[in-house]
Amino acid sequence: MTDIQRLKRLLIRLIDIYSPSGKEEEILSYLKGFLKRQGLTVTAQDVDENRYNLVVAPESGEIRMALIGHLDTVSAYDLDHYSAVEKDGDIIGLGAADMKGGCAAMIEAFLTLRQSHGPNVPFALCLVVGEEETGDGAAQLMKEFRFPWALIGEPTNLVPCFKSYGYIESQINTVGKRQHASLAGRRKNAVETLLGGLLRFTNHMEQKRPELIYNIRDLFTPRAGFAVPEYSEAWIDIHVPPDLSIGEIITEIEDVMATKNEDTAAIALRFRTETIDAGYEIPLRGRRLDLIKGVFDDQGLAWAPDAFRSHSDANQIFSAGARPVILGPGQLEKAHAQDESVSFDQVAQAADLYLSLMKKIME
């Protein structure tokens, strides 16, 4: 059985350490020491000069499945109120759902198994950095380690996800000429041109691609004062169901953005795609599926596989040749929210589920 008190202490401590993407040094140092105190041999896999992944691999060398969690979070909404608070069975705090709850559950399950079965259990614990930004931790992990299956503890509300949406990240920008505000006109205004492009994009999505999920963010112009801004930009996130062609969608958007409004044609609109990660689907058959379903049956959990509707390290891990199942505590709709939270009972249930699955795989 997992140690509930150890699990809760660990989860609260992880949330209390501020670890935005790119600045994970403190949480890495803490967990490296914590795992060593539990008697585990920890490998620090360099990602850049200051950051690294933490990997605990079996001494035998065989990895049948990797438990993978990311330690970084988005930046705090309020730096004075990001740490853990317990309320009505929930743990509230930055990263509680995405995904320090999943990391804590994986660490606890892995510790429990290693303490009862020794260092040669055929599983690896992989705690990576950078998921919320560049995915550099997962990319580095897959350069040095190979395994057929992975379990990713993203917040799925303990619903098993054998397929994941793909992801497109794009930027649009316009460049005009800075001039006095009283001389503003639609044909000379970078902001007007950008807004026209965004309007064409949203109309296309609503009319032609309602199955896609898109988000417009980070709209920007320089502080111009009483002047026409000379530059404007925006970023767009698009989440794509795994059965659709990302290449076809990008071509459609490029065509939409290339269409000019006559009123603003004097300003050029530029569109570029920064990130493309294809979605994937693992067929619902085979021994591993039967094992996971058996664990759900044993624990009285509903079996209702679904798709993970966000981007995660799972996309990179799949493209590198492993088959990642996304399964973790917490709800995606609470991730990145001002009042992010996770049910501690569900975190504890996740730890038991991970432990039971590893034991079944060993049978």
N, C-alpha and C positions, 0 to 999 in steps of 0.2 A: 504493500500500500504506500501511496505517496504521503509525504509529511506536510499536512495542511498548514501548520504554523510556519514551517520553513518557507513554504510557497508564498504565504502572505507577506512575510517579512521581506522576501526577495522582491516581490512585485512592487511593494511600496518603496523600497530602496531604489529600484530601477526608475520609477517615475520621478522620484525626488532628485535624480541626477539629470540635469538639463543636457540634452544630447541632440541638438539640431544637426541636420545633415551637413557634413563637412567639419563638425566640431565634436566628434564622438570620443575624444581622448580620455575624458574623465570616466565615462561609463566603461570603456574598454579596460582601463587600469583597474577599476573596481572588480569587474567580472573576472579578469585574469587572476587576480588574487583570490577571489571567492572560489573559483573552480580548483585552483591549486590547493587551497585549504581543505577541499573535499577529497583530495587525493588523486585528482585527475592530471594527466599530462596534457598541457595546453600548447598548441602551436599558434604563434602570432604570425599570420600570413600578411606580409607587407602589401598595402594598397597604394600608399604614397609615403612621403618622408615622415609624416606624423600619424598616420592612421593605418589600421590593420584589421583583418578579420581574426576572430578567435575560432579555432578548429580543434575539436577533440575527436580523434580518429581511433578506430580499434587497433590494438597493437598487432593483431594478426594481419592487418592490411586490407582485409576484405570488407567492403562497405556495401551492404545490401540496400540500405536506405539512409538518406541524410535528413536530419531534422534541421530546417533552415529558418532563421528568423533575423529580421533587421533591427538594429539597435538605435537607429536614428529616428528622429521625428521631424515634423515641420517646425518652423520657428514658433515660439510662444506667442499667443494672442496678447497675453499680459504677463510680463516677466515677474510681476509681484504675486501672481496666482497661477502657477503651473504645477505645483507639487501635489502630492497625493492627499486626498481627503476621503474618509470612509463615511458613507451615508446610506442607510436603508439597504445594506447588503451590496452596494456598489462601491467600487474604487474609482474616484473621480480624479482626473489629472491628465496632463499632456502625455500622449502616447499610451494611455491606459488600454485603448482598443487597438491602436495601430502603432506598433504591435507588441508593446511590452507585456501585455497580458499573455499573448501567445508565446513570447520568448520565455517568460517565467514558467509557464506550463511545460514547455519543452525541456528546459533545464531541469526542472524537478523530476519529470518522468525519466530523463536520461540518468540523473544521479541515482534515482531509486533502482533502476535496472543495473547500473554498473556496480552499485554496492551489494546487490544480491547475486550477480552473475559474473562479476570480474571484468577485467579490461579487454577481453576478446569478443565481447558482444559485437555483432556485425553492423553497427550503426555509427554514424558520425553526427556530432553536434556542431553546427556551423552558425556562428553569430556574425553577421556581416554588417558593413557600413554602407552609407550612400544611397539607399533605396529611394528615398524621397526626392533625390535630385538626379544624379547621373547613372546610378546603378553600378558604380565602379567596384563596389565590394563583391557583388555577385559575379561580375565579369572576371575579376581576378580569381575568385573561388573556382570557377569552371575551367580556368587555364591549368590548374594543378591537381584537381581532384576529379575522379570519375565515379559515378554510381548510377545504377539503373533507375532508381526511384527516389523521389524527394517528397517530404511533407513540409508544406509552407504554412506557417501559423498565422496568416492574415485573418482579419475579422470576417468570418462567414456565419456567425451565430451558430457554430457547430454544424453547419450544412456542408457536406462534402462537395467540392467543386472539381470535376474532372475536365472542365473546359474553362477557358479564360478569354475575355475580350482582348483584342489587339488595341494598340495605342498609336496615335499620331499627334505630335506636338509641332505646331507651326507658328511662324511669325509673319505678320504683315506690317509693312511700314511705308510711309510716304515722306518725301523730301520736297520742301518748297522753298520759299524765300521769306525771311523775316522782314516785316514792314509794319508801318504804323497801323494801329487797329482801325482807324477811320477809313483806310484804304482796302479793307477786307472785302473779298468777293469769293464766290464759290469756286470759280475757276483758278483761284490763286491760293486756296486754303488747304494745307496738308490735312488738317483735321476733318474737313468736309469730305475730302477724298477717301480718307480712312473709314469714316462712318458710312459712306456709300458702299464701300467694299464689304463691310461687315453686314450691312443690310441685305446686299445680294446673297451673301453667304447664309444668313439665317433664313431667308426666304427659300433658298434651295434646299436647306436641311429640312425645313418644315413641310415642303411640298414634295420633295423627291426622296428624302432619306430620313423618314421619321423614326426608323429603327436605330439610328445612331444617337449616341449621347455626346453632346458638345458643351464646352464651357469656354466663354470668352473672359480673359483675365488680363491684368497688368496693362491696362490702357495707360499710355504715357505721352506727355508732351513736355518739352522744357518749360520752365517758368518764364513766361514771356512778358508778364506785366501788361501794359496797354499796347500790345503788339500782336501781330499774327504769328503764331508759332511756326518755326521753319521745319519742324519734324514731328512726326506722330507715329506711334507703333502700338500694336496689341498682340497678345499671344492667344492661341486657340488650342484647347485640348479636345481630342475626339477619341471616344472609345467605340471600338468596332466589334460587333459580334463575330465569333470565330469562323462562321461559314461565309463571310463576305470577303471580297478581294480588296485589300488595302491599296494596292496599286491603282485599281479602277477608281476608288474613292478619291485618292490624291489627284488623279488626272481630272476628275470632275471639278474639284475645288480650284485647281489651277485655271481651268477654263472659265469658271465663274469669276475668279479674281481678275482674269485678263480682260473681261468685258468692261468697256469704259462707259461711264456716264458722260453725256455730252457736256453737262454743266460743270464737271470737274475734270475734264480730260486734259487740262493743262498741267496737272500734277500727276506724276507717275506713281502707281501703286506696285510695290514689290512684295512677292509672296515666296517664302522659302520654308521647307520642311526640315525641322531640326532633329526629330526623333521618330523612328518607325520601329515598332515592335509588333510582330504578327501575333495574332491570337492562336489558340490551339484547342484541340479536343482529343481526349484519350477515350477510346472505345470502352463502353461499359461491359467488359467481359474479361475473363481470365482469373487466375488464382489470386492475384493481389486484390482485385475487386472483391472477390468472395471473402477474403480475410477481413477487409475493411467493413464490409456489410455484416459479417459475423460479429465483429466487435460492437457495432451499432445494435444488433439484435440482443447481444448479451447485456448491454447497458440500458436497454429499453428506450433507445433513441429512435426517432422517426427516420426512415430511410427515404430521402427525397433529394437526390443529387441535383445540382443546379450549376449555372455558370457564374464565375466571378466577374463582376461587371466593371472592374477597375484594372489598372495597370499595376504590375508588381514584378519582383525579381523572378517570379515563375516563368514569365515570357522568355527571359534570357536563358534560364535554366533548361527550359524545353528546347530552345533552339540549339543548345549545346549538347543535346542528345539524351538528357534524362527525362523522366516522366513525372512531373510535379503534380501532386494532389494538394489543393489549397483547402485547408481545414483549420479553423481556429476560433477562439472565443471572441465575443464582442460583435457589434453590429457595424457594418460599413457606414451607415448613415450617422453614426456618432464619431467616426474618425475625422480628425482635422477640425472638429467643432469646438466652439468656445468652452463648452461644458463636457468635453470628452469623458467617457466613463465606460466601465466594463463591470459586469456582474462577477463578483468573486466566486460565487458558487459555480458559474460557468467556467471560470479559469481552472478551478479545482477539477471539474468534470473533464475538461480538456486534458489535464495532466493524466488523469486515470485512463482516458481513452488512448492517448499516445502510448502509455505504458502497456496497456492491454494489447495494442496492435503490435508493438515490438515483440512481446512474448509470443503472440500467435505466429509471427513470421519465423521465430526461432524454433517452433515446434517441428 
